[in-house]
């Protein structure tokens, strides 16, 4: 019994251990795992160090960017960020399951592009202007977003103007000229213009000063442009990178004002040598003494925009006369001189009253930075293309289209004339759907990619000059339309195309003896008949267009209807919709 009780009774050491343990509570979960987690204070310290390091690094990058790269790093980063965001948005959301939200997708993308172009400025403004020019083949939100992209750019401070001028000539502009107005009279994406008076002659001149950031920024801008074109071509399988080298080379030349001065003098010589234009067109004479790579000085002329209908009416100048001079000038450039001004927006084509004949207009050509020289072979083929389109010479048109790497000859012809042109007799049946569904619109937009790839059948053969010629043609069409379509643009171009072929024929006329020896052969006779028919067909086509233009003007006078360009626009829009399934925005053609 005593042994059993002793066994049940714990020993003194066990009792003391139990008492000690009962006084100390067991460790909590936090205490058990505290050794594996840092102290809260240490975590906060590390977080602060990390954020501080990021802040210091960001400040250093921004400082270096501002001091040495003219904010080019930030601008490039912004371009790549939004470029990636746009690509991702289209890749994810442009699909058949999201057809009801495609319009919202286009609107988001258009707003992002507009933000990048206007925020970055410089070369990005020119990118935005290119998008605005081609708005007709883009969804409507793009036209709305870029409607104001041609407005004047912000001016740089006068101190920056002085810095650039002194770096070029070693003298303050106010010391170089008798008068130098500090406030610019015009400001564009890469330069601004100040009015000044020469000390030697007292002549008023326009001094174009490049914005100080442009030499650094333009290379980064062109790098961004090329990179995004390359990525988009690979990502969306759209042939677009083939134009990168040609476009960037010409934009780079546009920032060299010494090159612009040479362009202006060359154009001035062409104008003075053309009897029909020498008294109607003014190219301001360059002042070499105050012209360099970043500054250009030329004669100053007062004038208003070509499309300023109010000013033309105030001067009692018919809009048709002013527009005819402008169209004849640019037609001569393309078809006769092979030397094309590729930026004829209204701010670069001014009109004034002829001092000797105040009721007659004169055109003033400005901004000679972007010119395209046309190789003789291309100039001849382009002139031949226009003549053949009017002579209904389908075989020649299709041969040129094929030689230039274009697959769809109808669209190629329509894009050339900027009017609906059908080379083949068979016309596809018109769909009776009154209102296309969301899915129809999605399929139409997706078909643009297929059409684009079909049209650009061989991108290596496509003459790069066609890019800027199309830009020039489109701008002149918009100018004409902005004035109410007073001029028969197409016939003016066609007549200059024939003149260009006659003045600079690539194939010599056969000697009379050779002609006599061939005239009795069946082949020679058929050739003569074919050429004669083409000449008469050309004349008939020109007559019919003139007659249609006259009827349109009569209707416009009596019922205030739309003009000739608007009529062509509607026909071109209908052709694209009925034959190609593409919905062009009719308002996008407006000037």
C-alpha positions as CSV (number, residue, x, y, z in Angstrom):
1,X,0.0,0.0,0.0
2,X,2.8,2.4,0.9
3,X,4.7,1.4,-2.2
4,X,1.6,2.0,-4.4
5,X,1.1,5.5,-2.9
6,X,4.7,6.3,-3.4
7,X,4.5,5.3,-7.0
8,X,1.5,7.5,-7.6
9,X,3.2,10.5,-5.8
10,X,5.4,12.5,-8.1
11,X,8.9,13.2,-7.1
12,X,9.9,16.6,-5.7
13,X,11.9,17.5,-8.8
14,X,8.9,16.7,-11.1
15,X,6.7,18.8,-8.8
16,X,9.0,21.8,-9.0
17,X,9.2,21.5,-12.8
18,X,5.5,21.4,-13.1
19,X,5.1,24.5,-10.9
20,X,7.6,26.3,-13.0
21,X,5.9,25.4,-16.2
22,X,2.5,26.4,-14.9
23,X,3.8,29.9,-14.2
24,X,5.2,30.3,-17.8
25,X,2.7,30.4,-20.7
26,X,3.7,28.5,-23.9
27,X,5.1,30.3,-26.8
28,X,2.7,31.9,-29.3
29,X,2.7,31.2,-33.1
30,X,4.3,34.6,-33.7
31,X,7.1,33.7,-31.1
32,X,7.7,30.3,-32.7
33,X,8.2,31.7,-36.2
34,X,9.6,35.1,-35.3
35,X,13.1,34.0,-36.0
36,X,12.3,33.4,-39.7
37,X,10.7,36.8,-40.4
38,X,12.5,40.2,-40.3
39,X,11.5,42.8,-37.7
40,X,8.8,45.2,-38.8
41,X,11.1,48.1,-38.4
42,X,13.7,46.5,-40.6
43,X,11.1,45.8,-43.3
44,X,10.0,49.4,-43.3
45,X,13.6,50.6,-43.5
46,X,14.3,48.4,-46.5
47,X,11.2,49.6,-48.2
48,X,12.2,53.2,-47.7
49,X,15.7,52.6,-49.0
50,X,14.2,50.9,-52.1
51,X,11.8,53.7,-52.8
52,X,14.5,56.3,-52.1
53,X,16.9,54.5,-54.5
54,X,14.2,54.4,-57.2
55,X,13.5,58.1,-56.7
56,X,17.2,59.1,-56.8
57,X,17.8,57.0,-59.9
58,X,14.7,58.5,-61.6
59,X,15.8,62.0,-60.7
60,X,19.2,61.3,-62.1
61,X,17.8,59.9,-65.4
62,X,15.5,62.9,-65.8
63,X,18.3,65.3,-65.1
64,X,20.7,63.6,-67.6
65,X,17.8,63.5,-70.1
66,X,17.1,67.2,-69.7
67,X,20.8,68.2,-69.8
68,X,22.2,66.0,-72.5
69,X,19.3,64.5,-74.5
70,X,16.6,67.2,-74.7
71,X,14.1,65.0,-73.0
72,X,14.5,62.4,-75.7
73,X,14.8,59.5,-73.3
74,X,11.4,60.3,-71.7
75,X,9.8,61.0,-75.1
76,X,11.1,57.7,-76.5
77,X,10.0,55.9,-73.4
78,X,6.5,57.4,-73.7
79,X,6.3,56.4,-77.4
80,X,7.3,52.8,-76.6
81,X,5.0,52.5,-73.6
82,X,1.9,53.7,-75.6
83,X,3.0,51.8,-78.6
84,X,3.1,48.6,-76.6
85,X,-0.2,49.5,-75.0
86,X,-1.9,50.1,-78.3
87,X,-0.5,46.8,-79.8
88,X,-1.7,44.9,-76.7
89,X,-5.1,46.5,-76.8
90,X,-5.7,45.6,-80.5
91,X,-4.2,42.1,-80.1
92,X,-6.6,41.3,-77.2
93,X,-9.7,43.2,-78.1
94,X,-9.9,43.2,-81.9
95,X,-11.7,39.9,-82.4
96,X,-15.2,38.6,-83.4
97,X,-16.3,38.2,-79.7
98,X,-15.8,42.0,-79.1
99,X,-17.5,43.4,-82.2
100,X,-19.8,45.7,-80.2
101,X,-16.8,47.5,-78.6
102,X,-14.6,47.9,-81.7
103,X,-15.6,51.6,-82.0
104,X,-14.5,52.2,-78.4
105,X,-11.3,50.4,-79.1
106,X,-10.5,52.7,-82.1
107,X,-11.4,55.7,-80.0
108,X,-9.0,54.7,-77.2
109,X,-6.2,54.1,-79.6
110,X,-6.8,57.3,-81.5
111,X,-6.7,59.3,-78.3
112,X,-3.5,57.6,-77.1
113,X,-1.8,58.3,-80.5
114,X,-2.9,62.0,-80.4
115,X,-1.6,62.3,-76.8
116,X,1.8,60.9,-77.7
117,X,2.1,63.1,-80.8
118,X,1.1,66.4,-79.2
119,X,2.9,65.7,-75.9
120,X,6.2,64.7,-77.6
121,X,6.0,67.3,-80.3
122,X,8.8,67.7,-82.9
123,X,8.9,64.8,-85.3
124,X,5.8,63.2,-83.7
125,X,3.7,66.1,-84.9
126,X,4.7,65.2,-88.5
127,X,3.6,61.6,-87.7
128,X,0.3,62.8,-86.5
129,X,-0.1,65.0,-89.6
130,X,0.6,61.9,-91.8
131,X,-2.2,60.1,-90.0
132,X,-4.6,63.0,-90.5
133,X,-3.9,63.1,-94.2
134,X,-4.8,59.4,-94.6
135,X,-7.8,59.7,-92.3
136,X,-10.2,58.5,-95.1
137,X,-8.9,54.9,-94.9
138,X,-8.8,54.9,-91.1
139,X,-11.7,54.5,-88.6
140,X,-13.7,57.7,-87.9
141,X,-12.2,58.3,-84.4
142,X,-8.8,58.9,-85.9
143,X,-10.1,61.7,-88.1
144,X,-11.8,63.3,-85.1
145,X,-8.7,63.0,-82.8
146,X,-6.3,64.5,-85.4
147,X,-8.6,67.2,-86.7
148,X,-6.4,70.0,-85.1
149,X,-3.0,68.5,-85.7
150,X,-2.1,71.1,-88.3
151,X,-2.7,74.0,-85.9
152,X,0.3,76.2,-84.9
153,X,2.8,74.6,-82.5
154,X,3.8,76.4,-79.2
155,X,6.5,79.0,-79.6
156,X,9.9,78.6,-77.9
157,X,11.2,81.4,-75.6
158,X,13.2,84.2,-77.3
159,X,16.3,83.3,-75.3
160,X,16.3,79.9,-77.1
161,X,16.1,81.7,-80.5
162,X,19.1,83.9,-79.5
163,X,21.1,80.8,-78.4
164,X,20.6,79.0,-81.7
165,X,21.3,82.1,-83.8
166,X,24.5,83.0,-81.9
167,X,25.7,79.4,-82.2
168,X,25.3,79.5,-86.0
169,X,26.6,83.0,-86.7
170,X,28.3,84.2,-83.5
171,X,26.1,87.3,-83.2
172,X,22.9,88.2,-81.5
173,X,20.0,88.5,-84.0
174,X,19.2,92.0,-82.9
175,X,22.8,93.0,-83.8
176,X,22.6,91.1,-87.1
177,X,19.5,92.9,-88.4
178,X,18.3,96.5,-88.2
179,X,15.0,95.1,-86.7
180,X,14.3,91.7,-85.4
181,X,10.9,91.1,-84.0
182,X,11.0,88.9,-80.8
183,X,7.6,87.5,-81.2
184,X,7.4,84.8,-83.9
185,X,4.9,85.3,-86.7
186,X,4.6,81.5,-87.2
187,X,5.5,78.4,-85.3
188,X,5.6,74.8,-86.6
189,X,6.8,71.4,-85.3
190,X,10.6,71.9,-85.9
191,X,11.0,75.7,-86.3
192,X,9.5,79.1,-85.9
193,X,9.7,82.2,-88.1
194,X,10.6,85.8,-87.1
195,X,10.2,89.0,-89.1
196,X,13.4,91.1,-89.5
197,X,14.8,93.9,-91.6
198,X,18.2,93.8,-93.3
199,X,20.7,96.5,-92.4
200,X,22.2,96.7,-95.9
201,X,19.0,97.2,-97.9
202,X,16.2,97.8,-95.4
203,X,14.4,94.8,-97.0
204,X,12.0,92.8,-94.8
205,X,12.9,89.2,-94.5
206,X,11.6,86.0,-92.8
207,X,14.1,84.3,-90.4
208,X,13.3,80.7,-89.8
209,X,15.0,79.4,-86.6
210,X,15.1,75.8,-85.7
211,X,14.0,74.8,-82.2
212,X,17.0,73.9,-80.1
213,X,15.9,70.4,-79.1
214,X,15.4,69.2,-82.7
215,X,18.9,68.0,-83.7
216,X,18.9,65.6,-80.7
217,X,15.2,64.7,-80.6
218,X,14.8,64.0,-84.3
219,X,17.2,61.0,-84.3
220,X,15.4,59.5,-81.3
221,X,12.0,60.2,-82.9
222,X,13.1,58.4,-86.1
223,X,14.4,55.5,-84.1
224,X,11.1,55.2,-82.3
225,X,9.3,55.4,-85.7
226,X,11.4,52.7,-87.3
227,X,11.2,50.4,-84.2
228,X,7.4,50.6,-84.0
229,X,7.0,50.0,-87.7
230,X,9.2,46.9,-87.4
231,X,7.3,45.5,-84.3
232,X,3.9,46.2,-85.8
233,X,4.8,44.5,-89.1
234,X,5.9,41.4,-87.2
235,X,3.0,41.5,-84.7
236,X,0.2,42.1,-87.1
237,X,1.6,40.8,-90.4
238,X,1.1,44.1,-92.2
239,X,3.8,45.2,-94.8
240,X,4.8,48.6,-93.5
241,X,8.5,48.5,-92.6
242,X,9.6,48.7,-96.2
243,X,9.0,52.5,-96.2
244,X,11.0,53.2,-93.1
245,X,14.4,54.0,-94.6
246,X,12.9,56.2,-97.3
247,X,10.7,58.2,-95.0
248,X,13.3,58.7,-92.2
249,X,15.9,59.8,-94.7
250,X,13.6,62.5,-96.1
251,X,12.4,63.7,-92.7
252,X,16.0,64.0,-91.6
253,X,16.7,66.2,-94.7
254,X,13.8,68.4,-93.7
255,X,15.7,69.5,-90.5
256,X,18.7,70.8,-92.6
257,X,17.9,74.4,-93.5
258,X,20.9,74.7,-95.8
259,X,19.3,71.9,-97.8
260,X,16.0,73.7,-97.7
261,X,17.6,76.8,-99.1
262,X,19.0,74.8,-102.0
263,X,15.6,73.3,-102.6
264,X,14.0,76.8,-102.6
265,X,16.5,78.2,-105.2
266,X,16.0,75.2,-107.4
267,X,12.2,75.5,-107.4
268,X,12.6,79.3,-108.0
269,X,14.6,78.5,-111.1
270,X,12.0,76.1,-112.4
271,X,9.2,78.6,-111.8
272,X,11.1,81.4,-113.6
273,X,11.7,79.1,-116.6
274,X,8.0,78.3,-117.0
275,X,6.3,81.1,-118.9
276,X,2.8,80.1,-117.7
277,X,3.8,80.4,-114.0
278,X,6.6,82.9,-113.7
279,X,4.3,85.9,-113.1
280,X,1.8,83.9,-111.0
281,X,4.1,82.0,-108.5
282,X,6.5,83.4,-106.0
283,X,9.3,81.5,-104.3
284,X,11.0,83.8,-101.8
285,X,14.6,84.5,-102.6
286,X,17.1,83.1,-100.0
287,X,19.5,85.4,-98.2
288,X,22.7,83.3,-98.1
289,X,24.5,85.5,-95.5
290,X,22.0,84.6,-92.8
291,X,21.4,81.0,-93.8
292,X,22.9,77.9,-92.2
293,X,22.0,74.4,-91.2
294,X,19.7,75.6,-88.5
295,X,18.7,79.1,-89.7
296,X,17.2,80.1,-93.0
297,X,16.5,83.7,-94.1
298,X,14.5,84.6,-97.2
299,X,12.3,87.4,-98.6
300,X,9.2,88.2,-96.6
301,X,5.8,88.3,-98.4
302,X,2.5,89.1,-96.9
303,X,-0.3,86.7,-97.8
304,X,-3.2,84.6,-96.6
305,X,-3.8,80.9,-96.6
306,X,-4.9,79.5,-100.0
307,X,-8.1,78.2,-98.4
308,X,-9.1,81.5,-96.8
309,X,-12.3,82.1,-98.6
310,X,-13.1,85.3,-96.6
311,X,-9.9,87.0,-97.6
312,X,-10.2,86.0,-101.2
313,X,-13.7,87.5,-101.3
314,X,-12.4,90.6,-99.6
315,X,-9.7,91.0,-102.3
316,X,-12.3,90.2,-105.0
317,X,-10.2,87.3,-106.2
318,X,-12.0,84.3,-107.7
319,X,-11.1,81.1,-105.7
320,X,-10.9,79.2,-109.0
321,X,-8.0,81.4,-110.3
322,X,-6.0,80.9,-107.1
323,X,-6.7,77.2,-107.0
324,X,-5.9,76.8,-110.7
325,X,-2.5,78.4,-110.2
326,X,-1.7,76.1,-107.3
327,X,-2.8,73.0,-109.1
328,X,-0.9,73.9,-112.3
329,X,2.2,74.6,-110.2
330,X,2.2,71.2,-108.4
331,X,1.2,69.4,-111.7
332,X,4.3,70.9,-113.4
333,X,6.4,69.7,-110.5
334,X,5.2,66.2,-110.8
335,X,4.9,65.7,-114.6
336,X,7.3,68.2,-116.1
337,X,10.0,69.1,-113.6
338,X,10.3,65.9,-111.7
339,X,10.8,67.9,-108.5
340,X,8.0,67.8,-106.0
341,X,7.1,69.9,-103.0
342,X,5.5,67.3,-100.7
343,X,4.0,69.5,-97.9
344,X,1.4,71.8,-99.6
345,X,-0.9,72.2,-96.7
346,X,-2.7,75.7,-96.7
347,X,-0.1,77.2,-94.3
348,X,2.7,76.6,-96.9
349,X,0.7,77.8,-99.9
350,X,-0.3,81.5,-99.5
351,X,-2.1,83.8,-101.9
352,X,-1.8,87.5,-102.4
353,X,-3.0,90.2,-104.8
354,X,-0.6,90.8,-107.7
355,X,0.8,94.3,-107.1
356,X,0.6,95.1,-110.8
357,X,-2.8,93.6,-111.4
358,X,-4.7,93.7,-108.0
359,X,-7.6,91.7,-109.3
360,X,-5.3,88.7,-110.1
361,X,-3.9,86.3,-107.5
362,X,-0.3,85.3,-107.0
363,X,0.7,82.1,-105.1
364,X,3.6,82.2,-102.6
365,X,5.3,78.8,-101.9
366,X,6.8,78.4,-98.5
367,X,8.6,75.6,-96.5
368,X,10.9,73.9,-99.0
369,X,12.3,71.3,-96.6
370,X,10.5,68.2,-98.0
371,X,11.1,67.7,-101.7
372,X,11.2,64.5,-103.7
373,X,13.3,64.3,-106.9
374,X,11.6,62.0,-109.4
375,X,13.9,59.7,-111.5
376,X,13.3,60.3,-115.2
377,X,12.1,56.7,-115.6
378,X,9.5,57.1,-112.8
379,X,8.4,60.5,-114.0
380,X,7.8,59.1,-117.5
381,X,5.9,56.1,-116.2
382,X,3.8,58.2,-113.9
383,X,2.9,60.5,-116.7
384,X,2.2,57.6,-119.0
385,X,0.0,56.1,-116.2
386,X,-2.2,59.2,-116.1
387,X,-2.5,59.5,-119.8
388,X,-3.4,55.8,-120.1
389,X,-6.1,56.1,-117.4
390,X,-7.8,58.8,-119.4
391,X,-7.3,57.0,-122.7
392,X,-8.8,53.8,-121.2
393,X,-5.6,52.0,-122.1
394,X,-6.2,49.2,-119.6
395,X,-3.2,47.1,-120.7
396,X,-0.7,49.9,-120.1
397,X,-2.2,50.7,-116.6
398,X,-2.0,47.0,-115.6
399,X,1.5,46.7,-116.9
400,X,2.7,49.7,-114.8
401,X,0.8,48.5,-111.7
402,X,2.5,45.1,-112.0
403,X,5.9,46.6,-112.7
404,X,5.5,48.7,-109.5
405,X,4.5,45.7,-107.4
406,X,0.7,46.6,-107.0
407,X,-1.7,43.7,-107.2
408,X,-5.2,45.4,-107.3
409,X,-5.1,47.6,-110.4
410,X,-8.6,49.1,-109.8
411,X,-7.6,50.3,-106.3
412,X,-4.2,51.4,-107.7
413,X,-5.9,53.5,-110.4
414,X,-8.4,55.0,-107.9
415,X,-5.7,55.9,-105.5
416,X,-3.8,57.5,-108.3
417,X,-6.6,59.7,-109.5
418,X,-8.3,60.1,-106.1
419,X,-11.5,59.2,-108.0
420,X,-13.3,55.9,-108.5
421,X,-11.8,54.1,-111.4
422,X,-12.8,50.6,-112.7
423,X,-10.5,49.1,-115.3
424,X,-12.5,45.8,-115.6
425,X,-15.9,45.8,-117.2
426,X,-17.6,43.4,-114.7
427,X,-19.0,45.3,-111.7
428,X,-19.7,43.3,-108.5
429,X,-23.2,43.1,-107.3
430,X,-24.2,45.7,-104.8
431,X,-25.3,44.4,-101.5
432,X,-28.8,45.4,-100.4
433,X,-28.1,45.7,-96.7
434,X,-29.2,49.1,-95.6
435,X,-27.2,49.2,-92.4
436,X,-24.2,46.9,-91.8
437,X,-24.2,45.1,-88.5
438,X,-21.4,45.3,-86.0
439,X,-20.0,42.0,-87.3
440,X,-20.1,43.3,-90.9
441,X,-18.1,46.3,-89.9
442,X,-15.6,44.1,-88.0
443,X,-15.2,42.0,-91.1
444,X,-14.8,45.1,-93.3
445,X,-12.0,46.4,-91.1
446,X,-10.3,43.0,-91.0
447,X,-10.5,42.8,-94.8
448,X,-8.4,46.0,-95.1
449,X,-5.4,44.1,-94.0
450,X,-6.0,41.4,-96.7
451,X,-6.6,44.1,-99.3
452,X,-3.5,46.0,-98.3
453,X,-1.4,42.9,-98.6
454,X,-3.0,42.1,-101.9
455,X,-2.5,45.6,-103.3
456,X,1.2,45.7,-102.2
457,X,1.9,42.5,-104.0
458,X,5.7,43.0,-104.1
459,X,6.8,45.7,-101.7
460,X,10.4,45.6,-103.1
461,X,9.2,46.9,-106.5
462,X,7.0,49.7,-105.1
463,X,8.6,53.1,-106.1
464,X,9.2,54.9,-102.8
465,X,8.4,58.2,-104.5
466,X,4.7,57.2,-104.7
467,X,4.4,57.6,-100.9
468,X,5.1,61.4,-101.0
469,X,3.4,62.0,-104.3
470,X,0.2,60.5,-102.9
471,X,0.6,62.8,-99.9
472,X,1.0,65.8,-102.1
473,X,-2.0,64.9,-104.3
474,X,-4.2,64.3,-101.3
475,X,-3.3,67.7,-99.8
476,X,-4.1,69.5,-103.0
477,X,-7.4,67.7,-103.3
478,X,-8.2,68.8,-99.7
479,X,-7.3,72.4,-100.6
480,X,-9.5,72.4,-103.6
481,X,-12.4,70.9,-101.6
482,X,-11.9,73.5,-98.8
483,X,-12.6,76.2,-101.3
484,X,-15.8,74.4,-102.6
485,X,-14.1,72.5,-105.5
486,X,-13.8,75.5,-107.8
487,X,-11.1,73.8,-110.0
488,X,-11.2,70.7,-112.2
489,X,-8.2,69.1,-110.5
490,X,-8.2,65.9,-112.4
491,X,-8.2,67.5,-115.9
492,X,-5.5,69.9,-114.9
493,X,-3.3,67.0,-113.8
494,X,-4.2,65.0,-116.9
495,X,-3.2,67.9,-119.3
496,X,0.2,68.3,-117.5
497,X,0.7,64.5,-117.7
498,X,0.4,64.7,-121.5
499,X,2.6,67.8,-121.6
500,X,5.2,65.9,-119.6
501,X,5.2,63.0,-122.0
502,X,5.5,65.4,-125.0
503,X,8.3,67.5,-123.6
504,X,10.4,64.6,-122.3
505,X,9.6,61.5,-124.3
506,X,11.6,58.4,-123.4
507,X,11.1,56.8,-126.7
508,X,12.1,58.8,-129.7
509,X,9.7,59.3,-132.6
510,X,10.7,57.1,-135.5
511,X,12.4,58.7,-138.5
512,X,10.0,59.6,-141.3
513,X,11.7,57.2,-143.7
514,X,11.4,54.4,-141.2
515,X,7.7,55.4,-140.6
516,X,7.1,55.2,-144.4
517,X,8.6,51.8,-144.6
518,X,6.4,50.5,-141.7
519,X,3.2,52.2,-142.6
520,X,2.1,49.4,-145.0
521,X,2.7,46.5,-142.6
522,X,-0.3,45.2,-140.7
523,X,1.5,45.6,-137.3
524,X,2.3,49.3,-138.0
525,X,-1.2,50.0,-139.2
526,X,-2.8,48.4,-136.1
527,X,-0.3,50.3,-133.9
528,X,-1.3,53.6,-135.6
529,X,-5.0,52.8,-135.2
530,X,-4.6,51.9,-131.6
531,X,-2.6,55.1,-130.8
532,X,-5.1,57.2,-132.7
533,X,-8.0,55.6,-130.7
534,X,-6.2,56.3,-127.5
535,X,-5.7,60.0,-128.4
536,X,-9.4,60.4,-129.2
537,X,-10.4,58.4,-126.1
538,X,-8.2,60.7,-124.0
539,X,-9.8,63.8,-125.5
540,X,-13.3,62.3,-125.0
541,X,-12.6,61.4,-121.4
542,X,-11.3,64.9,-120.7
543,X,-14.4,66.4,-122.4
544,X,-16.8,64.3,-120.4
545,X,-15.1,65.2,-117.1
546,X,-15.2,68.8,-118.1
547,X,-18.8,68.5,-118.9
548,X,-19.6,66.7,-115.7
549,X,-17.6,69.4,-113.8
550,X,-19.6,72.1,-115.5
551,X,-23.0,70.5,-114.6
552,X,-21.8,70.1,-111.0
553,X,-20.9,73.8,-110.8
554,X,-24.3,74.8,-112.3
555,X,-26.1,72.7,-109.8
556,X,-23.9,74.0,-107.0
557,X,-24.7,77.6,-108.0
558,X,-28.5,77.1,-108.1
559,X,-29.2,74.7,-105.2
560,X,-26.0,75.2,-103.0
561,X,-25.2,71.5,-103.6
562,X,-21.8,69.8,-102.9
563,X,-18.9,70.4,-105.3
564,X,-17.1,68.2,-107.8
565,X,-14.6,66.8,-105.2
566,X,-17.5,65.8,-102.9
567,X,-19.2,64.0,-105.8
568,X,-16.0,62.1,-106.6
569,X,-15.5,61.4,-102.9
570,X,-19.0,59.8,-102.6
571,X,-18.4,57.7,-105.7
572,X,-15.0,56.5,-104.4
573,X,-16.6,55.7,-101.0
574,X,-19.3,53.7,-102.7
575,X,-16.8,51.8,-104.9
576,X,-14.7,50.9,-101.8
577,X,-17.8,49.7,-100.0
578,X,-19.5,47.8,-102.8
579,X,-16.5,46.2,-104.4
580,X,-14.0,45.8,-101.6
581,X,-16.1,45.8,-98.5
582,X,-14.3,48.8,-97.0
583,X,-16.3,51.6,-95.3
584,X,-14.5,54.8,-96.0
585,X,-15.4,57.9,-93.9
586,X,-16.9,60.4,-96.4
587,X,-16.1,63.4,-94.1
588,X,-12.5,62.4,-94.0
589,X,-11.9,63.9,-97.4
590,X,-13.0,67.3,-96.4
591,X,-10.4,70.0,-96.5
